[in-house]
Amino acid sequence: MNKTTKWLAVGATSMAMLGMVAGCGTSSTSNTSTSNTSTGAATSSSKPIDLTVMSWNVAANTLQGDAKLYEKLHPNVHIHVIVEDSTTNTYTKLNTELAAGSGVPDIMSIESSMAPSFISKFPNSFMNVTNQVANLKSDFPSPKWAALTYDGKIYGVPWDIGPTMVFYRRDMFKAAGIQAKDIKTWNDYIQAGLKLQKHFGDKVKLTAWGSGSTGLFKVMMNEQGKFIFNKDGQITVNDKAGVRALKVMQELYQDKLISVVPYANAWDDTIQQFVNNEIATAPAAIWYVGTIEQSAPSQAGKWGVFPTPAFTANGNHAANLGGSNLLISKNTPHPKTAFSFAKFCMTNTKALNISMKYGIFPSYEPYYTNNPLISKPLSFFGGQKVFQIAANEVPNIAPAYHTAGFEAAHSILVNVFQQAVLQNQPAQQALDSAAKQIASQTGQKIATGS
């Protein structure tokens, strides 16, 4: 059984949750320690226990808050949260540490899109938690478990999901005579960009795009019920849905509606642009709530959200971007405490309240079902019930099959998109080339008849 088959055998056949510019990130790199020591612990021992946890941006902020809560309950546990400046840098560092077998944190957050690649590449590096999570399986959407299951064993605890939407500046839309409610399709979105361009000139762009970023493409494929791979592990990036998605990206660039920023700094540069009032929208996911609130507090009340545009007026606009999990190092000296903390972060009500504060939408279904925080109006976003909007999208999100080949596919697509968008290479030609490269690197077959 090859690696791809091992993943597909797990049952990634139900609704996929949730996976724009670049991955989640933050503006600086640091080691942050949430302090306090004392007695008592997640185990019966009162011996001091030190844990390290690595994550990025608002996810790391959430874990810092969780760590403080956990330390109060277990005073002998000291948790250090290592903050990286983007998912890209997080994964680069993890790859280096896992390959070397040293420096690996006790707990690490990894997106559902990347988890299959990491677990298959380093099968002896992550703790098998199959037995520990047996009584939790029905509390999380099954696709979250599928991303963590390899060869019949589970190697992590699900965290958040990422229903998508478009964040927009109410004041800029008003000035340009744009009604957010009128944006139903991607063509409507482009027309809104042209109105912004006419009113603001080059001072304000419709959105920013990290040169080569795959986020927007994945969203547009997912809402069409397709993805880079299908349920059988075959490559579908070059089917009709992919071509339609890439053509939208090309049109946005050709009409000069997007600000192109270097891929390596896409997250930070995009944030700086909306802080500086240089972009009017950000197609992203629910986790962007915390990013905007933290980065631009002076813009409170100026932001709003509307559903991700569809390809037809009545088409599906529900999609996913992101969504992470907590994985535990197999070599942690404190496996019981590490799992206890991971479970605490994913299931404790107070911990999940912190997640909501930062826009991290829990995948723990008992929490967000009938939870008043979900329907709470957010003043920063003009009183919109942003979390309720996200919750309403979840049932309509189509499966997204990542497989162990996703990491290779992602790297290939970054290069292909740079050529296709910036040099206007024909969309079908570009994606056919991408599919062949992915097949060559992963050994996965290209689907036919799509």
Buried (B, 14 or more C-beta within 10 A) or exposed (E): EEBBEBBBBBEBEEBBBBBBBBBBBBEEBEEBBBEBEBEEBBBEBEEEBBBBBBBBBBBBBBBBBBBBBBBEBBBBBBBBBBBBBBBBBBBEBBBEBBEEEEEBBBBBBBBBBBBBBBBBBBBEBBBEBBEBBEEBEEBBBBBBBBBBBBBEBBBBBBBBBBBBBBBBBBBBBEBBEBEBEEBBBBBBBBBBBBBBBEBBEEEBBBBBBBBBBBBBBBBBBBBBEBBBBBBBBBBBBBBEBBBBBBBBBBBBBEBBBBBBBEBBBBBBBBBBBBBEBBBBBBBBBBBBBBBBBBBBEEBBEBBBBBBBBBBEEEEBBBBBBBBBBBBBBBBBEBBBBBBBBBBBBBBBEEBBBBBBBBBBBBBBEBBBEEBEBBEEEBEBBBEBBBBBBBBBBBEEBBBBBBBBBBBBBBBBBBBBBBBBBBEEBEBBBBBBBBBBBBBEBBEBEBBEEB
